[in-house]
Amino acid sequence: MLRLGTRLWWGSGMSGFLAGALVAFAIALGLGVTIVGLGVGPAIQERADRVAWTTLDMPELTAGIPASLTVARSPSYVGTHRITVMTVAGDDDAPVPPGIGALPAAGQAYLSPAVTDLLEQTPQAIGRFGTVVGTIDDEGLRGPGDLLVVRGAPVEQVALSGVTVDHIADRGLLPALSGVERLTFTVGAVALIAPVLLLVAIAVQLNATTRRRRRDILDLAGATPRQLTSIAVGEMAVPVLSGVLLAVPAAHALRGLAASVSLDGAAFFVDDLIIATPALVAVCVLALILCLGAVAVGARAIVPGTAAPRAAGAHRRWGRGVASMSAAAIAIASVLMGADRSPALAVVTFVGTLIVLVLATPRILGYVGRTLEAAPGAAALLAGRRIRDNPRAGVRASAGLGLALMITAMFAAITPAAAATLDRSAQVGQAEGTAQAVIQYVSPQDASSLAETIDDRAGIDGATLVITAQVSAPQGAYRAWIGNCSAIITLARLDDADCTTGMVAGRDVTAALRDPSTLELYDLAPAQVRAWDAIPEQGDPDIAMLHDDARWSVMASQPGIDMPDIVIDPTLVDLDPAAVRPTLLVFAYDSAEALEGARTVIEQSSPHATVATRATTFDGLSLDVRRLYTAVNIGAATLALVCGAALLASTAATVIERRRSLTTLRIAGAPLRTLRTSIMIEGLAPLVMLATLSAGAGIALGLLLAEGHSYPLRGVALPLLGSITAGALVVAASALLVEPLTRTEQTRTE
């Protein structure tokens, strides 16, 4: 019987081959996406393992002992590109990090290819990390775009902020996910399964009308239900098997596209996304079984005598019951979501909303079909009757794009980057054209020389040193900057501050602390530079007090974690400036070239120094959000690809299966333009309706999960218009099949 089914498909002519090609295409694309998706998790772990040594842990050994490696990590920037700088020191027997042939000596550096390209575009940064002696190989990088530097320095300098180990870690930890990231990835994983399953379901149902006619004839000839099911499986065996086999090259093509997407600052190597051969074979075999099993189940559902028909009223009651339970689950989850935005509740709400849409849209689409029947024109009448008679077919064709739009609209509110709700000024207070160099491991004498060097450079408007401290208060700790008050006010661009009293404080500070003479300054850095885990000496300053006659003037409270709450001139502090160490070098610049040149000088003088600007500080704070937004974009693109293929397969198959009725209409005198228009209306009406409903559901879910963020209309308007436009193009392409499929001797003179 299986061989008979295969022969029936082989003899079905061009229409059967076209339907089989659509089946193979749909399964190849859906399974190809699944294969690539299965490789993402191991790829993330593999890239984390390659750079596991760059994640510093507590020190295990004393720096400088034989066969040990001392490692320190610091960030550097070229523009807003963040470079990870690993400073190393060790003897000839020390373990060597992956990707380099030997440890660089002091003043030498290995650069990743991406860093090399970046420095070639920025002459002011050339030589920043020392003499380049080699390139970091792939086994030491997260991906082809990884910005990594391994440079050498004296061991006593590296030990100031580094750790010492006797082996290289080879197991990396995956980045911890915040609550909103766990929520998004959980919902996204559930949502991504749906269009793939939908694509497979549509694929195995293609050309079902023709196959049903054949089974009816065979049933009249005396074939048993088991034989009819075997024949149906045989008819689909070749297209399904072809699709499964084509999924391997499809996955290869998609893998190259997926590898080019940057995640967490670097793209993937293509080889990282390749899954093991046993896993690949298992996935293909499972997909083959599932697809042929779906064909068998579908065949048995329509074989006479295998199932008793259910009353339409019972079906409607069942649907209403499921819809009511789903709506109740959504309501309960929504109430609980206000107190606990857990991924489980989010998934319940998402799945419940999806069920309500699935059950409600066919009924709504039936009313749309009746409305079209009453509209003027033969095309609207034909499309309206088709929609009214089988609304579920119209919903099935557009369900994928509707799901993609619903997810996009929801994530536009969940992801603050998409919603544009991150307020840079609320998190970062630095003005444009100012920079803060963190120099906590530079001695006071070297810091003074460095400040003079930076101040004398072209394009630098001035530089001053700052001693940082903390001020305790009942409401919390305030940030204090101790240094030349006038210079700090000028270079930090605190335009509304008045330094005539020698001390300036924000309004919130003056309201909480009435008497400035009671302020205690603590968390001061001792003048002697020590390793970060060293115990301070008893002579190191601990607490400093302001003079009794100290008074402050009031300035606007400074937003952001990088700006001071209080600026204090050293003359007002009961403290010997030589006993403490400056930890910040604040300067102003007038061009990007001047900034990069200053960065190079500062980082050459101290391998631990980092120069932060308004842009780099904000990018650091929003790193998790940007990582999440990237993942959302990847998921949305994948959904659009799979769902667009589902719509194409469904609409094209619909035209193919209707070729006889369409040919009859053309022979009877129906204009080709009318037939094409009816196909367009029949495809666009469900698409527009489902897109609108899905967008509304996505907005509702987004507002529920967005934690009070304002909702961006463009986060919905652009995907909505894009989905409808893309769907219209797909439907129009399918409508073009009417002419070649209905061409006969009688219609060639039309």
N, C-alpha and C positions, 0 to 999 in steps of 0.2 A: 504493500500500500504506500509506503514511503517513496518507492521508486515511481509509482504511478503519479503521486502528487508532484514529484519533481518533473516528470514528463509533461504534466498538465501545465505547469508554469512555463516550461521551455517552449511549449507550443502556443502560448497565449499571445504571441505577436509583440509588436512594438509597445503597446500599452502596458503589457505585463512586464516587459523589460524596463520601461520607465518607472513603473511602480517599484520594481525590485531594486532599481538604482537608488530611488529615494529611501527605501528601507535600509540599504547598505550604507548610504550617506548618513542617515540619522543615527544608526547604531554606531558607526565609526566615530562620529563626532562626539556623541554622548559618552561612549566608552573611552575615547581618547582623553576627554576632559577628566574622567574619573581616574585614569591611569596617571595623568600628570598630577592630579590632586593628591593621590596616594603617595607621591614622591616628595611632596612639599615638607611634610613633617620630618622624615628622616634627613632631608636636605638641611633644614634649619638646625637639627642636632649636629650634623656633620660639620657645618660651618662653625658652629659653636665649639666643637672639639678642636678644630684647627687653631683657634685663637684663644683656647682655654688658658694658656699661660699669661695672657695679657690681663686676666682678671685676678688682681692681687688679693691674697689672703693674709692672715696673720703671719708674721715672720716665724720661721722654724729654726733658723740658725743665726749665728753671729756673723755680721758682714766681714768679709775678708778672709775667712777660713778656707783652707785648700778645697778644691773641687766644688765650690759653691758658686751660685749665681745670684747677684743682687740686681733687682729689677725695680724701677720706678715708672709710674705712668702719669702722663700729663697731656692736656689737650693743647693743640695749636690751631690757628685759623689762618686761612688765606681767603680774604673776603668773609663770606659766611660758611665756607667749607670747613668742616671740623676734621682735623687730622689727629689721630691717636699717635702719640709719641711715646715709645718705650725706650727708656734709658737704661742701659745694662752695663755691668762690670763683672769681671771674673777672670780667673787664670786660665791656663791652657787646658786644664782638666775639667773646667766648668761645663755643665750641660749647655748645649746650643739650641736656641729656639728654632722651631720649624721654619723653613723657607729661606734660611741663610746658611752659608757654608761654614762660617766661623764667627766668633764674637767680634764686633767692631772694637777697635782700640779707641782710646779717648780722642775725640775730635773727628771720628769717622762715623759714617752712617750708611745704612741700607734703606732704600726707598721702594715703596710699591710702585708699579707702573702708573697708577692713577696720580700719585703724588708727583712723580717725575713730570707727567704732562701738565699738572697744575703749576708747578714751579717754572716750567718753560714759558708759561703764559704770564708769569708775574716775576719780572726780573728783580724786583726789590726783595723777594723772598729767597733767591738763589743763595746758597751757602748758609742758610739759617740753621740747618741741622748738622753742619760739618761737611767734611770731604766725603763725597759719595764714592763708595767702594764696591757697590753691587746693587742688584735688584732683588727684592723679596719674591720668591717663587710662589706658585699657586698654593702649595701645601701649607703656607703660612698666612694665607689671606682668607677672609670670609667670602670674597667674590672678586670679579674683575674690576669693580669700581671701588674697592676698599682703600681708604686713605690711611696708610700705616707707615710709620717710620721706626726703625730700630737704630739707635745711635749709642755710641760709647762715651763714657765719662769716668773720671776717677772714682774708685769705690767709695771713698769717704763722702763724696758729693752725692752719689746715687743713694747712699744709705740714709740721707737726711729725710727722704719721704718714701723710701723703697722697702722691700722685703727681701730676705735672703733664703734661698731654697737650694736643695741638692738634687732636684729632679724637675723635669718639665711636666706640668699637668697636661693630660691628654683627654680629659672629659670635661666639657664645658657645660655650664648651667644655662638653661634657657632663660630669657628675660622674664622677670616676674610681671604678671599682667595686673593692671588695675581693675577695679570693679567694672568700669564701663567697658574696658577691653574684653574682659571675660564675658560680659553680657553680649557684646557685639559679635564676638567670635562664636559664641554658643548659638545665638539666633541665626547667624550667617551660615553655620555648618548645617543646621536643620533646613534652612531655606535653599541651600545649594543642591540638596538631594532632590527636591521637588521637580525642578525643570529637567534634570537628567532622567528621572523616572517618567516624566511626562513625554519627553522626546522618544524614549523607548516604547512607551505605550502607543504613541501615535504611529511609530514606525511599524509595529507589528499589526496594526489595524489598516494599513494602507491596502488599497485594492480589495477591501473586504467584500464590497458589493459583488464584484465579479466572482470571487471565490465562493460566495454564498449561492450564486446561481448554479455553479458547478455542483456544489454539494446537494442542492435541491434535486438536480437531475439524477445524481448518483443515488440519492435516497429513494427516488421513485424506481430506480433500477434494482433496489433490494440491498444496498450497502448497509451494513450495521453501523451503530453509533461509533464503535471503536474503530472501524475501518474509515469512517468519515473523518474522525479526529486524526488518524494516521495520515490520510491524504492531505489534510490541511497543514499538518506539520511538514510533510514533504514539499508542498508548494512553497513554503517559506524557508526551507532549509538552506537553499543556495543563497538567497539574499542575506539571510541572517548570518550564515557562515562567512560570506564575503565581508559583511560589515564588521564582524569580530576580527577577521584577519587584517582588514584595512585600518582598524583602530590602532595597530602598532605603528605604521608610518604616520597616521594622524597624530598620535601622541608625540612622535618625534618632532613633527612640525610645530605642534603646540608647545612642546617643551622649550624649544628655542625662543618662542615668544614669551613664555612665562619666565625664563631665566633672565631675560633682559629687563624685567621689572625690578626696580630697586626697592628693597625692604630693609629698614633700619640702616640706611646709609650705604648699602652696597647691593649690587645685583647678585644673582646666583651663577655659579658655574653650571653649564648644561649637564655635565656628568653627575652633579649632585642630585639632580632630579630623576635620575634613572633608578627604577626599582629593580630588585633582584629578579633574575629569570624565573625561579620557582613562583614568586609572588605574581609576576606578570602572567605566567601560564595559568595559575589558579584564578586570577581575575577574569581572563578571557574565557576559560571553561565555565566559570560561574555565570558570566554574562550570556554565553551561548545557551546554557540550561534555562536561565530565567526567560530569555526571549522566546525560545521554543516552547517553554512551559506556558508563557502568556498566550501564545498562539493556540496551544491545546485547550487551555481554559476558555478562550474566546470561542473556539470551535464547538466545544461541548455546550456552551451557553445557548447556541442557536440550533443545535441538532434536535430534530423533532423527537419528543418523548423523553429527553434527558432532564427536563426541568419543567415544572408546572408554571404557567404564566401567572404573575401576580396582578391583582387588581390595581388599577391606577389609583383608586382611592387609598388603598393600603400603602402604596408607594408614597403618596403625598403625605399620609399620616406619619410614616416612618421618617421622611425627610424633615417634616416640621418638628418631630420629636428630637432628632439629632441637632437641628438648628437651635431649638430652645435650650437644650443642654449646653451647647457650645456658647450661646449667648450668656447663660448663667455662669459658666466657667470664666468667661471674659470679665463679667461684672465682679465676681469674687476676686479674681487675680488683680483687677484694676484697683480694688479697694486695698488689698494687701500690698500692692506695689507702692502705695504712698508711704508705707512704713519701712518696707524692705525691698529694694530693687534687686532681687536675686535673679540669676540667670534662669532658674527653674520657673519662676513666676513669669518671666519674660517669654519663655518658650511656650508656656501654657496660653498666655494671652495671644501670642503670635499664631499658634496653631488653631486656637479657637476662632480667631478672626478669619483665618484662611478657610476653615470649614464653613463658617457662615457665608462667606463669599461664594464658595463652590456651590452651596445649596441654593442660594438666593439668586445668583446671576442667571441661570437658565430661565427661571420664571420671569424675571424682569426682561430678559431678551425676547421671550415670547410676546410680551406686550409691545416691544419695539417692532417685531415682525408684523403684528396686526396693524400698527400705525403705518408701516411702510406699504402694506397692502392698500390702505386707503389713500395713499399719496398718488398724485397723477403720474402717468408714465408707465410703459410696459416694463421697463427695467426695474423700477421700484416694486411693481407687482410681483415679478418673478422672484426677486430677492426676498421680499417680505414673506411670500409663501414658503420658500425654502427655510427661512429662519424660524417661522412659526411652527412648521412641521417637525423640525429637528433643532431646537435651540441649543441642546447640549453639544452638538457638533461645532456650532459657532463658538461657544465658550471654550471648548477644548482646543480649538485652533489658536485662540488669543490668550489662553491662560498663562502661558509662559511669560510673555511680555508684561501682562498684568502683574504677575508675581514679582518680576524684576522691578517694575515701577513702584510697587508697594514697598519693597525693601529699600529702594533708593530714597523714597520719600521719608521713610522711617529713620534711616541712618543720617539723613540730612539734619535731623534734630538731635539724634544721639551723639553724633560726632561734632564737637564744637568747632573743629577746623572747617567742616563743611558748612556749618551754620554761621561761620564768621562771628562767633560770639566771644572769642578770646580778645580781651581788651589788653593790648600790649602795654598801655600806660599804667594800668592797674597792677601790672606785675614787674615792669621794668621802668625805672625812673631816669636812667641815663638819657641825657640829651644827645641829639645827633651831633657828630663832630667831637665827641669826648670819648676817652678811653680810660680804663682802669687796669693797670698791670698788677697782678698778684705776685708779690716778691717776698713771701714769708720766709724764704730760706736764703736771704741775702743779708750780709752783715750791715750794720749802720754805715760804716765807712764806704763799703762798696755801693750801698744804696745811694749815698750822696753823690758819688762819682757818676753813677748811672743816671741820676736825675739831671746832672749838669750836661752829660752827653746828649740826652734826649732833648733837653731844652735848646741846645745849640744846633739841632738838626733843621734843615730846611723844611718848611711846611708844618713845623710844630709851633703852636702859639704859646707854649709855656708848659712847664712840668713842675710838680711839687710832690713831696713825700707826705704820707699820711700814716699815723699810728692809730690802729683800730682798737676799740674797747667796747665794753657793754655797760649799760646803766640799768640796774634793777629797779623795778617799780611794782606796785600791787597789780597793775594791769599786764605785766610782762616785762620783757627786757627791751631796751631801746638801743639803737646803734649809735655809737659816738665816733666821730673822726677828730683826731687831735693833730693839728698842723697849722700852717700859716693860714689863718682864717680868710684873709682877703684873697689869697691865691686860690684856695679851695672854692670860694664862692664864685670867682671869675672862671676858673677852668672847668668846674662842674656845671657851669651855666645856671646857677641858682640866682636868677635875675632879681627876685623880689626880696632877697636877704640883705640885711644891713649889719656889717661887721664892726661898727663903731665901739661896741661894748666888748669885743673880743670873743663873744660866744653867741651863737644863733641856734634856736631850737624851734621845732615845729609846734604848731598850735596844740596838737594833742598832747605833746610832752609838757608844755607849760601849764596846760589845764590839769594834768595828773600830778605834776610835781611843782608845787608853788614856790619852794625855796631852792634855788640852784646850789646854794652852799652845802646842802645836805647830800648832793649827788656823790655816789661812790663809783669809781671807774674800776672795772675788773676785766679779766681775760686779756691782759696785756702780754705781748710777746717779749721774752727776755732778750737782752742785747746779744748774748752768745747764741750762735746757731747750733742747735742740737738735732739729733734724730727725733722723729716725731714721737717715738715711744720712750724717749729718755726722761728720767725723773729730774725736774727742775732743782737747782741748788737753792739753799735757804736764802741766799742773798738776792735772788731774783725778785723783782717787784711783783707784788700780788694785787694790792689795792692802792689806788691813788685817789686823793680828795681834791676838790676845788678849793680855792682860797675863799676865806669868809666873805670878802667883798665882791665876789664874782656875781655878775649880773648878765642876763641874756636879753637879746632882742628876739622878736618873734618873726618867723617866716612860715610860709605855707607848708603844711605837712607833706613830706616827700613820699610819693608812692614807690612801691617796688622794693625788692629785697637787696638791691644794689646801691641804695642811696642812704645817706645818714639822716638820723633823726635829730642829732645834735652835732654842731661843728664848734670845736673848742680850740682856742689858741693856746700853745704850750705855756705861755706866761701865766695863765690862770690855773695851772695844775701843779699841785705839790708833788712834782716828779722830776727827776733828773733825766732829760732827754737822752743822754748817753747810756742810760740803764735799760732802755727799751729799744725795740727794733721796729722800724717802719715795715708795714705789711702791704701797703698800697702805693703805687706811683700813678698819680692822676695827671693826665695831660690832655691837651686839646690839639686837634689837627685840622688842616684845611683841605686835604685831598686823600683819596684812597691810597695813592702811591706813598704819601708821607706816613700813613698809618702802617703800611706793610714794611716800610723801611725801619720804623721804630720797633715794630714787633721783632724783626730780625735781630736788631741790636740787643734788645732786652732778653730774648731767648738764647742768644749766643752767650750772654754773660751769666745766665742761670738756666740750667736745663729744666728747672721746676717752674719757671715763670710762665704765666698765661696772661695774655692781653685780651680783655673782654670789652666789647662795645655793646651798644643798645641792641643791635641785631643779633649778635652771637649769644647774648644772655637770654634774649627772648626765645631763640631757637632751642637753647638748652632746656628752658622751662617747658616748652611745648613739644619736646621730643616724643613723649608717649602719645600725645594727640596726633602728631604727624605720622608716627608709625601706624597708629590705628587708622588714620585717614587713608594711608597708602593701601592697607589691607582691604578697606572698604572699596576703594577704587578697583583693586584687582578683582574682588568678588563681583562688583557690579559689571565689569567688563566681561567676566566669565558668564554671568547670567545673561547678559545681552547676546553673547555669541550663541549660547545653547538655545535660548528662547527664540532668537531670530531664526535659527535653523529649524526649530519645531514649527514655527509659523510657516516657513517656506515649504517644509515637507507636507504639512497639512493642507495648505491652500492648493499646492500643485497637485496633490493626490485627489483632492476634490474635483478639480477640473478634469483630471484623467478619467476618474470613474464616471463622470457625467458626459463623456464624449458622445455616447449614443443619443441621449436626450438632446444635447446641444446640436448635434448634427441634424436630428429630426427638425428642430426648430429652424435651423438655417435653411433646410430644404423647403420647409413650409413658408419661408419668406421673411423670417425674423432677421433684421439687419445685424451684421457682425458687431457694429457699434453698440447696439442694444444689449447683446449677450455679454460683451465685455463690461459694459456699465453695470449690469446686474451682478456680475462676479465681483466687481469693485465694491458695490454697495453691500453685498452679502459678506464680504470680508471686513470692511471698514466699520460697519455698524456695531458688531460685537467688540471690535478692537477699541473704538472710541468709548463705548459704554463701560467696558471692563477697565480701561485705563483710568477713566474718571472715578469709578468706584474704588479701584486699587489705590489711587492717589489719596482719596479721602481717608481710606483705612490706614494708609501709611502715615498721613498727617496726625491722625488720632493716636496711633501708637507712638509716634515720635514725641508728641506733646506729653504723653503719659510717662515716657522714659527720659525726657530731656532735662529733668531737674530744674525747671523754671527758666531755661534759656529761651530767648526770643526765637520764633521760628522764621527761617528765611523763605520767602515766597519763591525766590529763584531756585532754591533747592528742590522745588517741586515743578515749577513752571518749565524749566529747561529740560529735565528728564521727560516730562509729560509730552511736550512738543516733539522732542527727539524720538520718543517711542512711537507716537502716532505717525510721524514722518517716515521713520524706518519701516513701520508696518505697512503704510500706504505704498511704499516702493516695492515691498515684497508682494503685496496683493496685486499691484499693477503688473509686476513681472509674471505672476501666475496667470493673470487675465490675458496676457499675450499668447498663452498656449492654446487659447480657444481656436484661433485661426488654423494652425497646422493640424490640430487634432480633429477638426471637423471638416477638413478639406476633402471633398468628393467630386465626382464628375458633375454632379448637379450644382455644386456651389462654386466651381471654378469660374463661372461666367458672372458671378455676383458683382 
